């Protein structure tokens, strides 16, 4: 409850004798439900509390984390962290905590999700398992319902309390002989909107359709990236956006503009690329602050033009500009086309269900490598022409946003690289570098 959490924060900050302090308190309950081989394998309920306190004497600071709230533990933690701070070297970039701001009312809470029981989760999952058994495929599912209450408080009078809920579900289906594999997922804030049936149907259909894949030559190709693949690449791009990195010559953006030019206002991406963040975007809401800095709707890319870059408080102060928090979510509007309509517009290409094991190759250009997985199909004359073996790709998210030729309806699905809420459409992308064929199924 907000009042109880605020009392706890006041108690802890009241023990601090340092010049400044910041406090994060999180109380979460996670319901975890796993299935494998078409049967329930585990059902867990994890309740945890986390308290993180940072204190500073001038520019000397230290942090400590504990998971107990009794008076003895809290007093010991405060004494220990203050002793560590006095011994720490000075940090020339240390800043005092933020002053109070104006914060929006978050949209991240659902009573239905908070009240969801293991029995209700099982009732949703069992029909999916039965559908897989009937179809003759082996399924493995993972459902996670998260309920969280968190607070940020500091010695300058800031207190922010947020509640959040989410349910995420993914299902992998494989044919008995292991020659076909499919995957699908969904994520919602409100369990009342949760429908696992279509997720299971997509995964099962992909597994059956992907049996006995043939080899398609590697090379640059037009690809249809389903939403899960698109969100992973968009997330990688967002991690590379940073004002200080650019100013110090360490960003991929330095290679996209002439020396001395500012990337803000430049058309660095394709005109179909628009990306923004908004904590109050109902389909995929996020938290409302970042270390006490209010989060607001921010456009990062608009019709291919870079509009903003995140910048931390210290660097903003050095440059004489306002700080810009990093995004709490990512939203990419689509053109509203169905996946079938996107496929119909491709003469020759590849449909990619999802990506896996993405790793950085070249930071200065934001080049990543990874694998396709769980449903890769050839497209010929606007139709699925059959399954093909998976590919390793070497590509930059920059080129992906430059080469979008069409997009679908945004979806909130799970990814393999980030837990950030995203609402992203499937994309048709030209000239995507499928660098080699992989025998992994």
C-alpha positions in Angstrom: 0.0 0.0 0.0 1.3 3.5 -0.7 0.9 4.7 2.9 2.8 1.8 4.3 5.5 2.1 1.7 5.8 5.8 2.3 6.1 5.2 6.1 8.9 2.6 5.4 10.7 5.1 3.2 10.4 7.9 5.8 11.8 5.5 8.5 14.8 4.6 6.4 15.6 8.1 5.2 15.2 9.3 8.8 18.1 7.1 9.9 20.4 8.6 7.3 22.9 11.2 8.5 24.7 11.7 5.2 24.4 14.8 3.1 22.0 13.2 0.5 20.2 9.9 0.0 18.2 8.1 -2.6 16.0 5.1 -1.8 14.3 2.4 -4.0 11.8 0.0 -2.5 10.2 -2.8 -4.5 7.7 -5.4 -3.4 6.8 -8.0 -6.0 4.9 -11.2 -6.4 5.5 -13.4 -9.5 3.4 -16.4 -10.4 5.4 -18.7 -12.7 3.8 -21.6 -14.6 5.8 -23.9 -16.8 4.8 -26.7 -19.1 6.9 -29.1 -21.2 6.2 -32.3 -23.2 2.5 -31.3 -23.2 2.2 -31.4 -19.4 2.5 -29.0 -16.4 6.0 -29.2 -15.0 6.1 -26.4 -12.3 3.9 -23.9 -10.6 5.6 -21.3 -8.4 4.7 -18.2 -6.4 7.7 -15.9 -5.6 7.3 -13.0 -3.2 10.2 -10.7 -2.7 11.1 -7.3 -1.3 14.1 -5.3 -2.3 15.5 -2.1 -0.7 18.3 -0.2 -2.3 19.8 2.8 -0.5 22.4 5.2 -1.9 24.0 7.9 0.3 26.6 10.6 -0.3 28.9 12.9 1.6 29.8 15.5 -0.9 31.0 13.6 -4.0 31.7 10.4 -2.0 28.9 7.9 -2.3 28.0 4.2 -1.7 25.0 1.9 -2.1 23.6 -1.1 -0.3 20.7 -3.5 -0.9 18.8 -5.5 1.7 15.7 -7.7 1.6 14.5 -7.3 5.2 12.5 -4.5 6.8 13.0 -5.0 10.5 14.5 -2.1 12.5 17.8 -3.9 13.3 18.5 -4.7 9.6 17.7 -1.2 8.5 19.8 0.5 11.1 22.7 -1.8 10.3 22.4 -1.2 6.6 22.4 2.6 7.0 25.4 2.5 9.3 27.3 0.3 6.8 26.5 2.3 3.7 27.5 5.5 5.4 30.8 4.1 6.5 31.5 2.8 2.9 30.6 6.3 1.5 33.1 8.0 3.7 35.8 5.7 2.5 34.9 5.9 -1.2 36.9 8.1 -3.6 35.3 11.2 -4.9 33.2 10.9 -8.0 33.6 14.0 -10.1 30.3 13.3 -11.9 28.3 12.8 -8.8 25.1 14.9 -8.5 22.6 15.4 -5.7 19.2 13.7 -6.0 16.6 15.4 -8.2 14.1 17.9 -6.8 10.3 17.1 -6.8 8.6 17.2 -10.2 5.2 16.6 -11.7 4.4 13.0 -12.2 1.6 11.4 -14.3 -0.8 8.8 -12.9 0.5 5.4 -14.2 -1.6 3.1 -16.3 0.3 0.0 -15.4 -2.1 -1.6 -12.9 -4.9 -4.1 -13.3 -7.0 -5.5 -10.4 -7.8 -8.6 -12.5 -4.1 -9.4 -13.0 -3.3 -8.8 -9.3 -6.1 -11.2 -8.3 -5.2 -13.9 -10.9 -4.7 -17.3 -9.1 -2.6 -20.3 -10.2 -5.9 -22.1 -10.8 -7.0 -19.4 -13.2 -3.7 -19.5 -15.0 -3.9 -23.3 -15.3 -7.4 -23.0 -16.7 -6.0 -20.8 -19.5 -3.0 -23.0 -20.2 -4.6 -26.5 -20.3 -6.6 -26.0 -23.5 -3.4 -24.9 -25.3 -1.6 -28.1 -24.1 -4.6 -30.2 -25.2 -4.5 -28.5 -28.7 -0.9 -29.3 -29.0 -1.5 -33.0 -28.0 -4.3 -33.3 -30.5 -2.1 -31.8 -33.2 0.6 -34.3 -32.5 3.3 -31.8 -31.5 5.3 -31.4 -28.3 4.7 -28.1 -26.5 6.6 -26.1 -23.9 5.0 -23.0 -22.4 6.0 -20.3 -19.9 3.5 -18.0 -18.2 4.6 -15.2 -15.9 2.2 -13.0 -14.0 3.9 -10.2 -12.2 2.5 -7.8 -9.6 4.8 -5.1 -8.3 4.6 -2.1 -6.0 7.7 0.2 -6.1 8.7 3.5 -4.6 11.4 6.1 -5.1 12.2 8.6 -2.4 15.1 10.9 -1.7 16.4 13.4 0.8 15.0 16.4 -1.2 11.4 15.4 -0.5 10.6 13.3 -3.6 8.3 10.3 -3.0 6.8 8.4 -6.0 4.8 5.2 -5.6 3.9 3.0 -8.6 2.0 -0.2 -9.0 2.3 -2.4 -12.1 1.0 -5.7 -13.4 1.7 -7.8 -16.4 1.1 -11.3 -17.8 3.4 -12.7 -20.4 3.1 -16.0 -22.2 5.1 -17.8 -24.8 4.7 -21.3 -26.4 7.2 -23.3 -28.4 5.8 -26.2 -30.4 7.9 -28.9 -32.0 7.0 -31.9 -34.1 7.7 -35.3 -32.6 10.6 -36.0 -35.0 12.1 -32.6 -34.3 11.9 -31.4 -37.9 9.5 -28.6 -37.3 9.3 -25.8 -34.7 7.0 -22.9 -34.0 6.7 -20.1 -31.5 4.3 -17.4 -30.5 3.8 -15.1 -27.5 1.7 -12.3 -26.0 1.9 -9.8 -23.2 -0.9 -7.8 -21.5 -1.3 -5.5 -18.5 -4.8 -6.7 -17.8 -5.4 -10.4 -17.4 -9.0 -9.9 -18.5 -7.6 -9.3 -22.0 -5.5 -12.5 -21.9 -6.3 -15.1 -24.6 -3.8 -17.9 -24.9 -5.8 -19.8 -27.5 -4.6 -17.8 -30.6 -1.0 -18.0 -29.2 -1.1 -21.8 -29.1 -2.7 -22.0 -32.5 0.0 -19.9 -34.2 2.9 -21.8 -32.5 1.3 -25.2 -33.4 0.6 -24.1 -37.0 4.1 -22.9 -37.5 5.6 -26.2 -36.1 3.5 -28.3 -38.5 4.2 -26.0 -41.5 8.0 -25.9 -40.9 8.7 -29.6 -41.1 11.4 -30.8 -43.5 12.8 -27.3 -44.3 14.9 -27.0 -47.4 18.0 -24.9 -47.8 17.6 -21.4 -49.4 20.8 -19.7 -50.4 22.0 -17.0 -48.1 22.4 -13.4 -49.1 20.6 -10.1 -49.0 16.9 -10.5 -49.2 13.5 -9.0 -48.6 12.3 -10.2 -45.3 9.0 -10.1 -43.4 9.9 -9.6 -39.7 7.1 -10.6 -37.4 6.6 -8.4 -34.4 8.8 -10.4 -32.1 11.8 -10.0 -34.5 11.0 -6.4 -35.1 10.9 -5.5 -31.4 14.3 -7.1 -30.7 16.0 -5.1 -33.4 14.2 -1.9 -32.3 15.3 -2.5 -28.8 18.9 -2.9 -29.9 18.7 0.5 -31.7 17.3 2.2 -28.6 20.3 0.9 -26.5 22.6 2.7 -28.9 21.0 6.1 -28.6 22.9 8.4 -26.2 23.8 12.1 -26.4 27.1 11.7 -24.5 28.3 8.8 -26.6 27.8 10.9 -29.7 29.4 14.0 -28.3 32.5 12.0 -27.3 32.7 10.2 -30.7 31.7 6.8 -29.5 28.3 6.4 -31.1 27.1 4.7 -34.3 25.6 8.1 -35.1 29.0 9.6 -35.6 29.3 7.6 -38.7 26.0 8.8 -40.1 26.7 12.6 -40.1 29.7 14.8 -41.1 32.2 15.8 -38.4 30.8 18.7 -36.4 27.2 18.1 -37.4 24.5 17.4 -34.9 22.4 14.3 -35.7 19.2 15.8 -34.3 17.0 16.9 -37.1 18.8 14.8 -39.7 17.0 12.2 -41.8 19.1 9.2 -40.8 16.5 6.5 -41.2 13.8 5.7 -43.7 10.7 7.8 -44.0 8.5 5.0 -42.8 10.4 4.9 -39.4 8.6 6.6 -36.5 9.4 5.6 -32.9 8.3 7.2 -29.7 7.9 6.5 -26.0 4.9 7.3 -23.8 4.4 6.0 -20.3 0.6 6.5 -20.7 0.3 4.5 -23.9 -2.4 2.1 -22.9 -1.5 -0.8 -25.1 2.0 -1.0 -23.5 2.4 1.4 -20.6 5.5 2.0 -18.6 6.7 3.5 -15.4 6.3 7.3 -15.0 9.8 8.3 -13.8 13.5 7.5 -14.0 15.3 8.1 -10.8 12.9 10.8 -10.0 12.9 12.5 -13.5 9.4 12.5 -14.9 8.9 10.4 -18.1 6.8 12.1 -20.8 5.8 11.3 -24.3 8.9 11.7 -26.4 9.4 11.2 -30.1 12.8 9.7 -30.9 12.4 9.2 -34.7 9.7 10.8 -36.9 9.4 9.8 -40.5 13.1 8.9 -40.5 14.3 12.1 -38.8 16.1 11.8 -35.5 14.2 14.1 -33.1 15.7 13.4 -29.6 18.5 11.6 -27.8 18.6 10.5 -24.2 21.1 12.4 -22.0 22.0 11.9 -18.4 21.8 14.7 -15.8 25.6 15.1 -15.5 26.2 15.4 -19.2 23.2 17.7 -19.6 24.6 20.0 -17.0 28.0 20.0 -18.8 26.4 20.8 -22.1 23.9 23.4 -20.7 20.9 21.4 -21.9 17.9 19.7 -20.2 18.3 16.1 -19.2 16.3 13.6 -21.3 15.5 10.2 -19.6 15.9 7.0 -21.5 12.6 5.5 -22.8 10.5 3.4 -20.5 8.7 1.8 -23.5 8.9 1.9 -27.3 6.1 2.4 -29.7 6.2 2.1 -33.4 3.0 2.9 -35.3 2.2 0.6 -38.2 0.2 0.9 -41.4 -2.4 -1.6 -40.2 -1.9 -4.3 -42.7 -2.4 -7.9 -41.8 0.5 -10.4 -42.0 -1.1 -12.0 -45.0 -1.2 -8.6 -46.7 2.4 -8.0 -46.0 3.4 -11.4 -47.4 1.2 -10.7 -50.5 3.4 -7.7 -51.3 6.6 -9.7 -51.5 7.6 -11.3 -54.8 10.6 -13.2 -53.3 11.7 -13.2 -49.7 11.7 -14.8 -46.3 9.3 -14.8 -43.4 11.0 -14.6 -40.0 9.1 -15.5 -36.9 11.7 -14.5 -34.3 15.4 -13.9 -33.7 17.7 -15.6 -31.2 21.1 -15.1 -29.6 21.7 -11.6 -30.8 25.2 -10.3 -30.2 27.1 -7.2 -31.0 29.7 -7.4 -33.8 30.7 -3.8 -34.4 29.7 -1.1 -31.9 30.7 1.8 -34.1 28.1 0.8 -36.7 25.7 -1.0 -34.4 26.2 -4.2 -36.4 24.6 -7.3 -34.7 24.6 -11.0 -35.5 22.0 -13.6 -34.6 19.9 -16.5 -35.8 16.4 -16.9 -37.0 14.3 -19.5 -35.1 11.0 -21.3 -34.8 9.5 -20.8 -38.2 11.4 -19.5 -41.2 9.6 -19.7 -44.6 10.3 -18.8 -48.2 7.9 -16.3 -49.8 7.3 -16.5 -53.6 4.9 -14.4 -55.6 3.2 -13.2 -52.5 2.6 -16.6 -50.9 4.3 -18.8 -48.4 6.3 -21.3 -50.6 7.4 -23.7 -47.8 9.8 -23.9 -44.9 13.5 -23.1 -45.2 16.4 -23.7 -43.0 17.3 -21.0 -40.5 19.8 -18.3 -41.2 22.5 -16.4 -39.3 22.2 -12.7 -40.1 24.6 -9.8 -39.8 22.7 -6.5 -39.8 22.3 -3.2 -38.2 19.0 -1.8 -36.8 19.8 1.4 -38.7 19.6 -0.4 -42.0 16.4 -2.1 -40.9 14.7 1.3 -40.3 16.1 2.6 -43.5 14.8 -0.2 -45.6 11.2 -0.6 -44.4 8.8 -0.9 -47.3 5.6 -1.8 -45.4 4.3 -2.5 -41.9 1.4 -4.2 -40.2 -0.6 -3.7 -37.1 1.4 -3.1 -33.9 1.4 -6.0 -31.3 2.6 -6.4 -27.7 4.6 -9.6 -27.8 7.7 -10.9 -25.9 11.2 -10.6 -27.2 14.4 -12.4 -26.6 16.6 -9.4 -25.6 14.6 -7.0 -23.5 11.7 -6.9 -21.0 10.8 -3.3 -21.9 7.2 -2.9 -22.9 6.9 -2.4 -26.7 4.1 -2.1 -29.2 5.6 -2.9 -32.6 4.2 -4.0 -36.0 5.6 -6.7 -38.3 7.8 -5.1 -40.9 8.7 -5.8 -44.5 12.4 -4.9 -44.9 14.5 -4.9 -48.1 18.2 -5.8 -48.4 18.4 -7.7 -45.1 21.7 -9.5 -44.8 21.0 -13.3 -44.2 24.7 -14.0 -44.1 24.8 -17.8 -43.9 22.6 -20.9 -43.6 22.2 -22.5 -40.2 21.3 -26.2 -39.7 19.8 -25.4 -36.3 16.1 -26.4 -36.2 
